Amino acid sequence: MKKSEIFFNVILVPIDYLLIVGSIILSYYIRSHPYFGQVFSRTTVVEAGFQNYFVASWWIALFVVFIFTLEGLYSMKANRPKLREIRKIFMATSTALMVLIITLFFNRELLSSRFIILSAWLLTIFAASFIRTVIRLFQNHLARTKGVGVHRVLLIGHNPIGETIKQLFERRPGLGYSVIGYYNENISWEKLKKIKDKKGVDEIINCDPNLHKQKINMLVRFSDIFKIDFKYVPNLFQAHATNINIRELAGFPLIELNRTALDGWGRVLKKAFDIIFASLFVLVFAPLYIMIAILIKLDSPGPIIYKDYRCGYRKQKFVFYKFRTMRADLCDGEFGTKAGNQVLKKLERDKNKNTRRGSPLHKIKNDPRVTRLGKTLRRYSLDELPEFFNVLKGDMSVVGYRPHMSYEVEKYSYDQQRMFYIKPGITGLAQISGRSDLDFDAEVSLDVYYMENWSLWMDIAIILKTPLAIFRKRKVE
């Protein structure tokens, strides 16, 4: 899902809230106008007073937004039909109205004017429908003129289904799809790679329900490796996976493979949780950060923070922070020294002796470059505390897979690269299940399971179990 799509869906929440509050307040002023005072008795308005209406409006708006959420008005699905969305607004607002009427039956002092209630109901329906129309038109305008939020689509399958979808995208550019290629079933991996490198691909849509299974597996694998959304039009009796999302496009059912729940609102929720948790953690443990920094300076000469490049979300490189645990003149990596990288290569020559089983990583056991203080910091994972600043920068999450060095990633198999669809984390399912004592393949399996089955409660459970994993006895690297 494009960032612009997430942004425009998220921004609807505060906009709706303010519009509902504004509708109630505007209804009060309309009711208080001298013209309506001649038609209706103004006693109820005067008795209740503006202050009561103002305070009640914020609570009522919060409740209405909650009903909007239950009705699916903040769903991250793109291109929702306008009439269906307006119908949902009407149903949600009417549901909130009925609950409010029942509440007023028992406590009429809350909002005593029926005119204000009914006019606020009508204004909310109009305002919410209008603002969504404006936002969708603005999105379509950005898509047509600036290319913002446009999905670059590769269509597979020369048949009536493919032609219909292609013509739909070309006829309605406001849908946010741009067809960059339309190929038959003979498309090859090399051709896909060439198209991706030259034009960029956001989605692959298989329009041929009878495409050979081997070719489908190739398309799915290509999509996974290069983090491209894969959708397909199914035949009557087949489905490729159970973790799917079904949509309708040009009258055809379109199935999208969901790699993780960390998209749409899941992504927003995890981002908010990361920022709040990381900020509180850094503030509470600031004295510990200062104490470790002083000890590093006293223990050995060199910088306090060790920096290097790591691969994270979609295999993008970012600057990674840790407390330095090695001799400054022997640190490896792109920010390290020449001597440090030479020592690393020498240590890696005896792979069976110095590295983890089944791992392409350079996790060196009994690394002679580690300082005396560094062994203690590594033993209790205190060297990882600066990674909370990576979380605040947006490069990492509190929970995820451990970030990997960029040159190591090229050695990973297809299955080992699936984890890169989400951000790396400070702790994770693998870390509480054995940390670096695990086989590398077992660690990857746990990371992929976390990605496919994420929930906020899983994050909280992993965080709570992390201290126990830290103090559990393990081999010091």
Secondary structure, DSSP 8 states (H G I E B T S, - for coil): --HHHHHHHHTHHHHHHHHHHHHHHHHHHHHHSHHHHHHS--HHHHHH-HHHHHHHHHHHHHHHHHHHHHTTTT---SS--HHHHHHHHHHHHHHHHHHHHHHHHH-TTSS--HHHHHHHHHHHHHHHHHHHHHHHHHHHHHHHHT-TT-EEEEEE--SHHHHHHHHHHHH-GGGSEEEEEEE-TT--HHHHHHHHHHH--SEEEE--TT--HHHHHHHHHHHHHTT-EEEE---SS--S-SSEEEEEETTEEEEEE---S-STHHHHHHHHHHHHHHHHHHHHTHHHHHHHHHHHHHHSSS-SEEEEEEE-GGG-EEEEEEE--B-GGG--STTS-HHHHHHHHHHHTSHHHHS-TT--S---TT-TTB-HHHHHHHHTTGGGTTHHHHHHHTS-EEESB--B-HHHHTT--TGGGGGGGS-BEEE-TTGGGTGGGS-HHHHHHHHHHHHHT--HHHHHHHHHHHHHHHHS-----
